[in-house]
Structures are given as structure tokens and as C-alpha cells.
Amino acid sequence: MNIINIEHIAKIYQVGTEEVHALRDVSLKINKNEYVAIMGPSGSGKSTLMNILGCLDTPTKGLYDFNRVNVSQMNDNELAAIRNKKIGFVFQTFNLLPRSDALHNVELPLIYAGISSAERKQKARQVLEQVGLGDRMHHKPNELSGGQKQRVAIARALVTEPSIILADEPTGNLDTKTGEDIMALFNEIYEQGNTIILVTHEEYIAEHAERIIRIRDGLIEKDEIVSSRFVPNKNGASKI
Amino acid sequence: MKNFLFELKEGLLISFQAIKANKIRSILTTLGIVIGVTSVVLMSTAIKGIDNAFQTGVSSLGSDNLYIDKWEWFNNNIPWWEMRNRKNLTLEDYRKYKDLAKLPVASAPTVWNNQTIKHKERIVEFIMIQGTTEDYIKTTNLSFSEGRFFNELESNGGRNVIVLGSEIAKKLFPRGNAYNQEVKIKGHKFKVVGVLAEQGSWVMGSFNPDNQVFIPIQNVFKYLQSQSFRSVTINVRSQNSQMVEATKEEAIGIMRRVRGLTYNEENDFSINQQEGLLNTINQTVGVIQIAGLFITGLSLFVGAIGIMNIMFVSVKERTKEIGIRKAIGARRRTILGQFITESAFICLLGGIVGLIIAVVLSMIINQFLPTSIQFDAIVLAFVISIVTGIISGFAPAYTAAKLDPVEALRYE
């Protein structure tokens, strides 16, 4: 089943009098429970692609179906609702709210979803325990290590049970060892049946994924299956 | 609705955290609102106090009273020189009026003279002495703390008796017991037959009965001034407020006859009413109100600009936070609400502090001007501070709400 279906999208920025083609013509499909890495050098358009995939931005041209809903023409508020319920973000710089404790940070998407306080707290606790932070719930971000911060961010991404998890250089600000721990956590999450899109420029991080899409100059350069766990068939993805 | 409540709660939490994180900045910012709300509450309380004082002052005159006088007191539609050229009203005019008038409850002539009053070594200078008759007391609402008003016999006989206003009695007899004592006016001895209860109105100045003394009108003419020196005022009390107009019409008719006016001559007297005074007072209070509102409005406006300024700074500083919130699903409305809530919350805190200061200050002011903060002033303070917060927070909040999430997330 296609979660993401992109057809011939382009993104053009107006910088002064010049047009910048961040994405020229990209088409791609991502299925449920895939683990995809998007790779590319800086300036390749991978950030733009990620923003569009994450419904933070809309394409200038082309079609984007997310969960079989056309989101390419949606307005701000409709996109916000999709991001809230269907997409979990994990950022390089963690992007936690500095003045709120771990629990409140994880609760936040549920607040915007209009879930009652008791249910919110219960879900947030459960997810924090799942990422191994059961004893750090009331710590503020500045009382947590980098790896722990990223775990809080992952918990925040998971708490709404989203259709996709979009991770932008999730290990970029972590040392190698901690980075590996985080990647192990992503593997676990993936094995529980989640769909993960990983944006990175590190080869060894991308190797955790089962499919690598390489972007260059606003075009898909290469789209390959790299893991034996993944076998494509005509209906889409399936596990061995 | 449910969403709205959750978001409001989140907004309040964020506001609280933001204020905690920037304590000094929040205090300085709020200062404008504190001052604004303090001045609004104090001003409205003071205006109310002034108004009340005027009203009680007027009601001590008696609301159903008419005053027949050479002068028009409150309206200036007759040129003053015309009034000056009128014949004085005399005691004789009063007697004729009293014989002919059927409608009034009572009427009394009054004439005033300023004098020094002494009791032993105590002296009170420049006191308004009202010369009148025993009927005067029936035209007022005055009551006594000691003794009584002088009677018909004392009045007609021109006895040296005197009724003291409460303030005068206090000054001459600080230890009380003024009754039956003697005071001296221009060397003439007067026996105190009564002391008025305190009327408690400060606006009327020397027109306040507290600051007056009353003696038989004969004695004013005998000791203090000649009959022709000053015009007599006739105080007339009508039966009730419905009868005021009829009493007035009757008085005009009688006075025209008494004064010997022909049909084509203008009235050479004026009938004054409390209503005229009320109009004057309302105009005065109105002017004070407008000036007060303008000044306090200005200080609130300055406070609001301060809040708006700091909210713009806050939005700029928290661009990244706004980006994060938008990324995980905050809608425009949510962000808008969040910042407006924060601004309103800061202003509300300022309003509460301002209200507390105003309450303390009003207790001090109360020593001079009898006032108390009314419930509506408290409501006003809350409403004003929240409304100011919403208005001054709107533009910054709107800027925040329409930030592009991609740009905002990239902001460092």
C-alpha cells in the first residue's frame, strides 16, 4: 500500500530576480513499513524534498498523494493537521522545547490533537518508557544528554502513531557510539511496523535503511534496494 | 471547544514559563500596564467620590426647595449687570409672599454676613452668619446634635440666640458642651440654643451648614448690616417633588404682584432650584471625567505600546519554538491564540498589581476625600487589562502565526 506517491514534483524558489530550481522533476512511491534513506550532498534538494514529504512545504508543480489524499494544494491549517496526526519528525538539532520537561515535550502533539490530559500523559509515559527514558520524564532538555534528547524527540514523533517517521540527520549532532544507539532504536521502531524516511549524507547511517534514494541537482540519481530483508513485488513492499 | 480549552491551558503554561524565564523584562514591561490600571481605578474612584460629595452636598440643600433671589444662581442667560440693577428683595417682600403663598410647606428669608465669632480666647474668623426666622429649619433637612433651632418668639423678638454648625461648634468648644454657652459677634453676646449635627459635605465650602451659624434675621439688621445692604433670599420648600413646578409658578405670580411689575415687564427676581445646581455639577463632573479618561487612557496606551514591543521581541526570539510547534501540528489559530494569551496574561498580572496599588492608595486618599473602590472599578481593571493585552498582542501574534514553518525551523 502506497503511503507516499509523488509524481513529477518541482520546487522553484524566487531569489531576487533569479529562479532557483531546488527540485526539478521527482517522482517516487514509498510503501507502508519501508525504511528509506534519502541521500545527497548539500544543495542537492534533499532538504526541500524532505520538507515537501513532511508537509512543511508544498511543491510548485506536480502531485503529492499522502495516504491517498492530495496534499499538494492544501492550505496551512490542513497541512498542520496532517503533520500533527500522520507525520512524526526527528530533527538533527532535536528541536525540543527548552522550558518544558520530557513528558510535556512528548505530550505536545497530543495537545494539538485535542486529546484529554489523562490520556495524553498515559500515552506519553508509555512511549518514553519504550525509548528507554522511563526515569527521565521530568527532566528538562538541558538536563539530558544528546542521545537522551534525541530519544525524547523520537518519543514525540511516535506518540501520535503516525503513518511515517521523518528523520532529518538524526545522528548529526551525536557521537558515533550514541549515533549507533539511536540507529538501533530506529531499527526497533521499524521492526514494529513503522515507516521510516531517513535523510542523511552519511553512507554508514544510510546503510541501516533498506532502500536508498540518491538525489543530485534536484533529480533522483539512483533509487535502489540495499537490504535483503526487502523484496519488492508488483503490489509494493513485503517482508521476508 | 475541547481543543480550545487544551490550547488555552497550554497557552497559559507557556506564558507562565516565558514570564519566569524573563523576570526582569516582564516586570519592566508590565510596569506600563500597572501604572495605567492604577490610574484608571484611582481616577474612576476619585470621580465617583467627587460626584457623591456633590450629590450629598446638593441633597443637604433639600431637593424640593426653591430659592427666590435677586440673582440667577446657575444659568448665565441673564447678563449680570441686569441682575445687579434689580431692586433688592426685602424682608417686607418676604412677609407679603408668605401671606399670599398657599402651596409651600414653609418659607423663610435668609441674609448672610461674614463675621468673626469668639468664645473666651477662641476665635473663628470669617464665618458665614445666616440671619433667618424660625421657619428656616422647616425648609431644610438639618438635624441637631444638641438643643434646637430658635423659636418664633426668639426670632420675632430679636433675641440674642444662635445655632452653630458642627464645625464651628468643634472649633469654639473643642470639648463639646456648646449648649447654653455664650459666643460673641462684634462684641454682642449670643446664647447657643442649638448645635447642628454634622452634614459631612466638603464640597459646599462656606455654604456647607457645618461651617455656618444661624441667628434671628432681625439681629443681622440690628448689629451687622442695614436692611438695604444686601438682598434677602427667600427659601421655599414645596410639599413634594411633584409640587415643585406649581410652587414655582405660584411664587412667580406672587412675586410679580409684590414687586409691582406690569404685564410687559420682565421678572426682576429669579427662582433658583437645585436642578440648576445639579446641571452645573454634572457639567463639572463631566469635564473632570473626560480629562481623567484622557489622561488615564494615554498612560494605558503607552503601556500597551510597551507590551506590543516586547511581544514582537518575544516572537522574534522564539521563532524556532514557533517552527517546532508548527512542525508538530500547531495551526495558525493555535499560535495566534498562544501569543495573545501570553500578552493578555502579562497584562492581567499587571492589572492585578495595579489594582492592589490602587486599593492601597485609595485607602490613603480616603483620609481626604471619602471614597471606596467600587466593585465595578475592579471589574473595569480586569476588563481593561485583558482587552489591552489582547489588542497589543494581536499584531505580534499574527506575525508569529503566519511564519513559514520551514523558515522558522531554520532560524537560529
Interface residues (C-beta under 8 A of the other chain):
Chain A: N51 G54 L56 D57 D76 N77 A80 A81 R83 N84 K85 F89 F91 N95 L96 L97 R99 S100 L108 P109 I111 Y112 A113 G114 I115 S116 S117 R156
Chain B: K2 N3 F6 E7 E10 Q17 A18 K20 A21 K320 E321 G323 I324 R325 K326 A327 I328 G329 A330 R331 R332 R333 T334 D404 P405 V406 L409
